[in-house]
Amino acid sequence: MTPVSSHSPLRTVQVLGGGNAAGGAHVRSLAAGLVARGVRVTVCAPVEADHTYDFTGVGADHVHVPRSSDPGSVAALRAACTGADLVHAHGLHASFRTVLALSGRRTPLVVTWHDRAHADGPRAHFLRVLERRVVKAATVVLGTTSALVDRARRAGARDARLAAVSLPGPRSSPMPDDPDRLRPKIRAELGAVGRPLLIAVGSLERHRGYDVLLDAAHAWRRLDPVPLVVLAGEGPLRGELQRRIEKEELPVRLIGRRDDITDLLAAADIALLPSRWESRSPLAQEALHARVPLVATEVGGIPELVGDAAELVPYGNARALADAVVRLLDDPDRRELLRERGVRQAATWPTEDETVAQVLSVYDELTQIRPL
């Protein structure tokens, strides 16, 4: 679908906060698809996000807008949105800045919620206030899961829809390493030679459930050989987690932020997702694509995303998490069944082309009458 030929090219502005990896990858994929269909795209995001995702490399313009909601950032965003036919903001904080920047204008605003914001105590109330302000100002809210669509409707959205959001393909080197040679190399690097390798990926924050994962790791110390648990990611809990690992002598390694998650998964025996909440988890999607058995919490959008292609356990239940992993390690037939189901489930997810087509159909719906 392309803009009507009698009109000038559709001009869109994509607004990204820069703090969410799934959102950044989605905006890059969306920008590439829109530009290929003749749409003019400007991405407003911190300069670091352009360095990471190379929006200009796919033909979009980039305007540096800091993540802050101070008046200077809002003014820069307002200037960048001048003359746009439609503005599309991704994530809660970027959406709130965009609402402020578009105040007094009639520019259609599309908001995509890739995930829900996580906070406890007074800040949780503050975030709910932001959510209500954003969804009431948005023309259309796109949620990446049914749970997020329902959340937007409860917050007062006038038009909330389920979004088709693909997992963009990896931006790999033109000559990737042979996976059969890479697997033993990575396992040796991590210290998982002759023992199972369990991988978890994500920021080291409270909602990721890594405290529960460490509790579960106690049970795995009794296995022979003892599995190695590797956590890839950075965050405020690193010190706390490392102290627990050392004090309790747990078979867990923190390896920091990595840009080779696809390779790490290819080397793993099981992927772990112990979070309190997830939407369309990139790790879950990559694990199923990579034919890696997944043990995940039955929360948020995970059941809808993975279907019967993963072992699902209640959040916060270390015993259930530990037992699910032990059963999988003892049952190669079950692991193979999950691999086969994962491939079938992944085939049902939207492609990048389908994602762009759905978004563009929303854009066309909202900009049917535009000046020449």
N, C-alpha and C positions, 0 to 999 in steps of 0.2 A: 504494500500500500504506500503510495507517495502523495505528497501534497498536490492539490488540483493545479493543473498547469497554468490556468489563467491567473493564478495568484502569485505574488512574490513568494520566494522560498520561505517556508515556515522557520521562524527563529525561536529557538528554545534556550533557556538557561537552566542548567543543572547545578544544584547547590548541594555541596557535600561538606560535612564537618571535618572529615579526615580521620576520625577515630575508630571507624569500624571497617575491618578488612573486607567483609562480605559486601558492604555498601560500596566501597571503593572499586572492587573488582566489577560489581554490577554496573556502576556508572561508566567505567571504561568500556565494557561490552556494549552498553546501551548507546554511548556516544559513537562508537565505531559503526554500529548498525544504523543509527539515524543519519550520520554523515553519508554513509553509502547509499541511502535512500533520498539524498538531496536536501536534508534538513540542516540548517545552520545551528551549530551547537556551541555554546559557551559554558565552560565548567568553572564555577566559582568554588574554590577550595584552597586550603593552605598550600603554599608552594611545595611543602614536603610531600603532599599527596600527588602532585603532578610528577615529582621525581620518582615516586613509587609506581604510579599507574600509567604515566606517559599519555595523558589525555591529548596533548598536542600531537603525539605520534600517530594518533588515529584520525587526525584532521579537525579536532575541536580547538577552539580558542580557550586559553586558560587565563583567569583573572584571580590573582592572589587575594583571598579574603580570610583573615585569621579566624580561628575557632571562637574567639571571644564574641560576646554580644554587646560590647561597648559601642558607643555612638559612632566611633570611627569605622568599625567593621560594618555596622549596619548601613552607614552612608556609602561605603565602597560597594556593598551589595546592591543598594538601591540604584546607584549609578550604573552598575553592570546590567541591571534588569530593565533599564530604560529602553523602550522600543521593542521589548520581547513580546512575542505573541502568546507565550505560555512559560511559566516557571515551574520547575519540578524539583522539589527538595527531598532529600534522603536523610532519614533519621530525625529524632526529636529536636535536638539542639539546632541543627541546621534549619529545620522547618520553622522553629520559633524565630530565629534571626530573619528568615525570609518573610514571615508574617509581619514583623516590624518594618522591614524594608519596603514592603508593598502597601503599607498603610495608606489609604486614600486613593489607591489605584484600583482599576477594575481588571487587572491582568489575571487570567485564570491561574490557579495554583493547584498543582497536583503534589500530593505528599505520599511518599512510600515509607512505610514502617517495615524495616528489615528485622527488627528485634524490639523488645521492650526495654526501656531504661531500667537499670537495677539500682536500688537504693533502699536503705532502712531508716526508720525513725522520721524525724521532721523532713529530711530531704525527700523521702518517698512521697509525702503530701505535696511538696513543692513540684515534683515531677508530674504528679497527677493534674495539678493546676495548669502546667505547661501543656500537657496533652489535651486538655479541654480547650485551651486557647487556640491551639494549632488546628485541631480537627474541626472546630466551628468556623474557622477562617478558610479552610481548604475547600476548593471546589469538588475535588475527588480525593479520597484517601484510599491508597492501595496497600493492603496488608499481605505479607508473604505467607501467612498461615490463616486458617479459619479463626484461630484464637485471637490473632491480632485484629482481624476484621471485626469480630464481636466486641473486642475492647474499644475499638474506635467508635463503633455504634453506641456503646454504653456511655462513651465520653461526649456524645452529641454530634457525631459526624452526620452530615445530611446525605452523603453518598459515599459509602465504603464498599470496596470490592476486593475480591481475592485476586492477587497479582500472580501472573505467570513469571517466575523468576528462575532463571537457569543458573547452573554452576558454570561460570566461564572456564574454558579450557586453560590449562597451565601455560604460562608464557615461558616456554623452555628454550634452551639453546638449540641451534639448528642441528647439532649432532649430539643427542643425549647419550649418556652412558648405557651400555648393555645392562638391562635389569638383572640378568642372571649373574653378572659379575658384580653389580652394584650391591645386591642384597648382602652377600657375605662381608663385603667391605664395610658397609654401614653397621652391621651387627657387631663386627670386630671393633669398630670405632666406639660403639656404645658400651661394649663389654657384655654382649649377649651371645657369646659363642657357646654352643652346647646347652643353652637354656632358653625357655620361651621369652619372647619380647612383647611387652604390652605397651601401647602408645596412647597417650592423651595429649591433646593440643588445645591451647587456649590461654588467655590472659590469666595470670595468677591473682584472681579476685575471689571474693567470698562466694558469689553466686555460682562459681564453676564446680563447687562441691569437692574440691581437692582434699578437704579435711576428712570427708567420708572415704575418699579413695585411700588415704593413708591408714584410716582405720581398717579398711578391707585388706590392705597389704600385710597386716599382721597374720592373717590366715594363710597367706601364700608363702610365708616363711617356712611352713611345715612341709611344703611340697619338695620333691626331689626329681629333677633339679629345681631350684628356687627361681621363679620367673623374675625378670627385671622389668620394673615399671619406669618408663621414661616420660617426663612431662616437658613438652616444648612450649615455651611461652615466658613472658615476663610480667611483672606486676607487683603491687604493694605487699602481697603476702609471701614474697620469696623468702625473706628472712625467717618468718615464722615457720614456713614449711620446711626450710632447710634445718632449722633447729630441731624440729620434730623428727626428721629423717635420721639425723645423727644421734639424738638422744635415745630413740626407740630402735635404732639399728635396722631400719626398714630397707628393703631392696628397691629403692626408688632413687632416680637421678633427675635433677633439674638441669636441663641443657640450654635454657634461655630461648630467646626468639630465633627461629630458623626460617630460611627461605626455601628449604628443600623438603617440605611436608609430604609431597607426593612420593619422594624417594624413601622417607622415613616410614610411611605407611606400607610401601612395597616390601619393606624389610620386616614388618611386624607380623606377629601371629594373631593378635587380637587388638582392636581399637577400643578405647574406653571413653565414655561421655557421661560423667557423673553429675551433670549440672542440675541446679535448681530450676532453671528455665532455659529453653532453647526454642528458636523459631525454625528456620530452614538452615540447620547447622551445616556449615561448610565441611566440618570433619566427618559428619555422618554421610554426606554425599560423596566425599572423596573416598571414604572407606568402602562404600558399596561399589563405587566405580572401580576401585583397586582390588576388589574381591577379597577384602579383609573382613573377617567376622567382627561384628560390632556388638558391644554390650553398652546399653544406654539407659538413662532414666526415662520413665514413662511420663514426660512432662511436655507442656507447651505444644509445639508443632511436630515433635518427634514421632509419635504414633502415626500421624497423617503422612509424614514424609517417608518413613521406612516400611510401613506395613508389617508384614510377617518376616521381613528380611533381617531382623536383629533380635537379640535377646533384650527384653525390656524389664527393668526392675524399678521398684518405688524409689523416689528421691529420699536420701537420708538414711537408707537402710544398708549399712555396711555389710551385714551378714548376707543379704540377698545379692549384693554386688559381688562379694567374694565367692559365694556358692555358684553363681552363674559363670564366672570365669573358670572355676575348677571343673565344672561340668563340661565346658567347651574344650578345655585342655585335655580332658580324658576321653573325648568323643570326636574322633576325626570325621566320622560320617556326618555328624551334626554340623561341624564346621564347613564341610563341603556343601551341605544343603543350604546353609546360609549364604555361601558364596554364589550359588546358582540363583537363589531367590534375590540376592542383591543385584545381580545383573539384570534380572527381569524387572525389578522395581525401578532401577535407574532408567530403564528404557521408557518408563511412563512419565518421567519428569520432562518439563518443557525444554526445548532447545533454545539456544541464543536467538535464532531467527524468530521462533515463536514468541519469545519474550519481547523482542523489539516490535513485532507486529501487533501484539496486544497493546503495548504502550502507545504506539503510533495511532491505533484506532481510538484510544481515549483522547489523544491530542486532537485528532481530526474532529471528534465529536464536540470538543470544547472550543474549537476555532473555525467553525464552519463558515462564519461570515467575517472575513478579514479584508482590510483595505488593500487595493491593488498596490 
